[in-house]
Amino acid sequence: KPLILWMPTFIKIESERVKNIKLWASSVNNLLKNYHVIIRPHPKTVVTDPEIVEYLKNLKLSVDLNISRKLIELYEIADLVLSDYGSSVLSSIYMEKKIILLNLPQNSEYVKKILDMEYVEVLARNDIESINFDNRDALLSSVEKLFLVNDLAERKKIKAKYFGDKSGNT
């Protein structure tokens, strides 16, 4: 089975701290029939909300808690990355991985905050498929569709846009 790496970001807003995980967990769980899924919660999430680990394990998701593991090891073995916000979006682009972004609802305080800041990982949504939470049932079909295409040239183009090409041009 292909391997999907789910890399949810750490949300600093206490009332929304694990919202990005809990809202998407059942949709990601539906992928287990056809895919292996490893979730790597942010280490701060595990410290501030340790019950999330049991919640994820109860859903039969493989939870990577090895904080000494170099993240590049996970990206290298992943066939596709699920991300939401933060550095995992940029890491996936840099590693030229197939990626789908999982959006939080627009009324989320976290989303309102980052939209105002125009972070790069938010701007990347113009180039990478993202799924809104109210359309979360589309995740399985989006994953299946992405595995059917060989879009390496497109992924290289997106990497060059955000990191420059090999000649150093941006």
Long-range contacts (C-beta under 8 A, 24 or more apart in sequence): 1-34, 1-35, 1-36, 2-34, 2-35, 2-36, 2-79, 2-80, 2-147, 3-35, 3-36, 3-37, 3-38, 3-77, 3-78, 3-79, 3-80, 4-28, 4-31, 4-35, 4-36, 4-37, 4-38, 4-78, 4-79, 4-80, 4-81, 4-82, 4-143, 5-37, 5-38, 5-40, 5-74, 5-75, 5-77, 5-78, 5-80, 5-81, 5-82, 6-37, 6-38, 6-39, 6-40, 6-61, 6-81, 6-82, 6-83, 7-39, 7-40, 7-74, 7-81, 7-82, 7-83, 7-88, 7-91, 7-92, 8-39, 8-41, 8-42, 8-45, 8-83, 8-84, 8-102, 9-42, 9-83, 9-84, 9-85, 9-86, 9-87, 9-88, 10-42, 10-44, 10-45, 10-86, 11-45, 11-110, 13-109, 13-110, 13-113, 15-109, 16-104, 16-108, 16-109, 16-110, 17-45, 17-48, 17-49, 18-45, 18-49, 18-52, 19-104, 19-108, 19-110, 20-84, 20-85, 20-102, 20-104, 20-110, 21-45, 21-52, 21-55, 21-56, 22-52, 22-55, 23-104, 23-105, 23-133, 23-136, 24-82, 24-84, 24-102, 24-133, 24-136, 24-139, 25-55, 25-56, 25-59, 25-61, 26-59, 27-136, 27-137, 27-139, 27-140, 28-61, 28-82, 28-139, 29-59, 29-60, 29-61, 30-139, 30-140, 31-139, 31-140, 31-143, 32-60, 32-61, 34-144, 35-143, 36-62, 37-61, 37-62, 38-62, 38-63, 38-64, 38-74, 38-78, 39-63, 39-64, 40-64, 40-71, 40-74, 41-65, 42-86, 43-67, 79-147, 80-143, 80-146, 80-147, 85-110, 85-114, 85-119, 85-121, 85-122, 86-121, 87-121, 89-120, 89-121, 89-124, 89-128, 90-120, 90-121, 90-124, 90-162, 93-124, 93-128, 93-155, 93-158, 93-159, 93-162, 93-163, 94-159, 94-162, 94-163, 96-152, 96-155, 96-156, 96-159, 97-155, 98-146, 98-147, 98-151, 98-155, 99-128, 99-129, 100-128, 100-129, 100-130, 100-131, 100-139, 100-142, 100-143, 100-146, 101-125, 101-128, 101-129, 101-130, 101-131, 102-130, 102-131, 102-133, 102-136, 102-139, 103-130, 103-131, 103-132, 103-133, 104-133, 105-132, 105-133, 105-134, 106-132, 120-162, 124-158, 124-162, 127-158, 127-161, 128-158
